[in-house]
């Protein structure tokens, strides 16, 4: 029996020993160093299917065991960054060593069909690559395709129809409001995601204390775009009626603690590099000149402009941001139009037809420094901004008579702000807040009009060659706010007392003189045409904020009591006595989150306005060649209240956004401004006559994105109805204006190579006079802009676009079309484009509108057919 | 303190299923462990209730593979952490929001993050318990890498253009089938799966309760980071399993144990209801690891 068992075991093990093959060996690299953790796989020779596998140990050793009866075996050795190696061996126990070479791993990439949008209650994240296509150059191009977001022609961004209040790049605010520099410069391919933050309270220390309904946008860059300096160059040259050029150099650097964006630009292609963003004083007179239509500036601006911007931000050791901004620019702009202004009067309609030309030159220099420390318990912002503008202009008006105008002015503005919050270390709910803003502006202005205007009023009916209006306007304003962030809390109700002191000083010196044929000065009636006025307003106030904040409900009530001291010191006529008033202008805001998707908010506020010196001067000022005005009126107030109700919807998972809002405003004036016409000239006088007006508006916004063909639709519709009293020819006339407006933008990727964008807007406006036969026709305007981008092989693309305009008014019905086409070619990282604009060579843009008591119709000279070759490349 | 006042105070801590969330992580405070060589995205299918086997939930997992370390995390959780990080940077109104806000209609969250250390042959699992608010620590436990005993077979199929072979294993009470490609020579895969001579592109559980499918592969260098700002607490896998069992066996009792003061809870419609001490709330429990 024992023998039998032994025999069976022997046979079994014998067979086993016969069928089992052990292959062992060592894997090392070319330097004879052992390779750790390489995969060693035994494969069937016929079909390379795996039979056994193992991994090398620290010494590079491996051992594989197989019971395969195949005559030959295949051994594969491979691993991370190793060149794969195969050896065919006999099926027998043996040692097989491998010497492997290093080789970088290359994979066939598979792109994830990413979710386009995701987010929480108050944040929405847009994945840029899900919206981007090959024709998009800068981030503004992609933002336009995101549901809920709209980009204006100047690069400014709106979310659900509301302008964003802050723009961050990697959570840092370097550009201080001029963020269109970034949206039109940062390459779309460098951005990973765009984050929109609703109800954004930028001050950390005020979080959960002061509710904010602001919207902020943050650009998150891809890793490879961070910490490297990029220099982009755009160059263009072409021909319209003269040589056209456009060039820019943009340097960018975005790192964790430093950011920089600098641009150097020059063009005569319609881009104006001068802006008035931080200007606080504006001229009180102006040339009558062509009024630019509300279409893209590159269509109508016939200019020559240069500009430099330098912006940088540095994070300091205490995590505060220190930023510098410098902007230098100049612009020379030529305008030409024929306009028809229609004044609706109770007993008549006045027609004014003017052919106009003007040439304006503007130069600006602006600099700002900002320090911002934003922590949970401490907040400090110090910002200083100074800007200077210099403008010259000359213009011609032909209204049957040829009128020559010249203006010359320079403004200097400075603004300083300190905002400081310190919260208690023991009780972080309590603290103190101080916010002080001081600004100063001065504006000397000169207007020359030839021939002399208003001879009946100014020169006893005798014609004279020239009128000269000098105005110097100065303004100083200081607002100081102190608030105690108390921890007086009762059932989430917080009470915060505050004090405010504001002061405003304005000074106006003006003189109106004439020049006779001999070039000698003509003094008009003494004092009647001069001003030397000081205006003072001091306003101490005290009050309290009552806030109630729970997870879904937020209520803020502000109850102030103000003492207002107002004095008009007219040094030529008679100084008026100071006026002292006690005022209270409470306001209430309420927000309730119905659900994750629905929110409702309402705001009610009362206000009080006092006219500034701009409408209080007693000596006549020539506002323009056809308006001579003065205000003969005691200090007067406007009281008003406005309320709004907004329903807001957002479903991020379904890419759906919506807003519906109703606004109502009602006001009461203590004075009215009488406008009387003498021929083609208008004289404004202020008279004591209480009146009231109101305005109701309803607006609806809806945005929806679809996965299907990347379709994105944004629609906005609004209706407004207003009642406004005017004093015309010594009669009170009530004007009713009503209008509605609908805008629709849509983008779709028809295929992977064909993209279509459309932007359409329709508006209709009517204006009528109460008690008078109303046969005025509405002004109807329809604008549609469509473009189709087709991506062709070999890096080519073609983008034809068409803009259709239809204007219908009492005066005329006008239809016209602007056609453009762009041919693109990409060679490596250089993008070329050949743009032909205004192919049909349409010469003027026609538009009309109603405003208050007048209707306006204009045919404005636009840029003729132009051809331009552009190159965009990354220099570094 | 009167009973009413007590009730009002406790209201502040009122909880609902909707308000539940894992503790968030600030992604701005981290140390870099490695650089990824490539990033793999998987779609994970989960069946939360074994009695409803056709009700599937989905999430996306991101596997970042570096030279010596890989990490695999839930994309939904990562987005939730990103939103929290923005909040930390801005302290805006986007105050702490439940993770549920980040989950789509058929979505859910694959909770554990896994860091695999190839040289140490160890993995660190980061587990966040779903509890009210963010007042609990993030649990960590370690396990060896060679958890699975794979059997390879001759079956093959092509996934996303990669030739894959089949391998099978039994892992903690479930039978899994993997599809692995030699063309991506890393011994890694979704979640805890690893140890095959190539990247696992697909995993299926035999009852169809769980599956991982690769949906994207990207050659991309990105830091593999370890977030420092978190209150980590070391534990064992058994501790987590016990907590998860308690949590699902009686959710009310679990929450009462974690927050002894809670006596009311918010219903989904916003109203409140009192939780009686004896009331039991059983949640379906069908974990990926049954043992």
Interface residues (C-beta under 8 A of the other chain):
Chain A: X37 X39 X40 X41 X44 X47 X49 X50 X51 X52 X53 X55 X76 X78 X79 X80 X82 X84 X105 X106 X107 X108 X109 X110 X111 X112 X113 X115 X118 X119 X120 X121 X122 X123 X125 X171 X195 X197 X198 X199 X200 X201 X202 X204 X207 X208 X211 X212 X216 X218 X223 X376 X491 X552 X596 X653
Chain B: X8 X37 X38 X41 X60 X67 X79 X80 X82 X83 X86 X89 X90 X91 X92 X93 X94 X95 X97 X101 X102 X104 X105 X118 X152 X154 X156 X160 X161 X162 X165 X182 X184 X185 X186 X187 X196 X197 X198 X214 X215 X216 X217 X218 X219 X221 X222 X223 X270
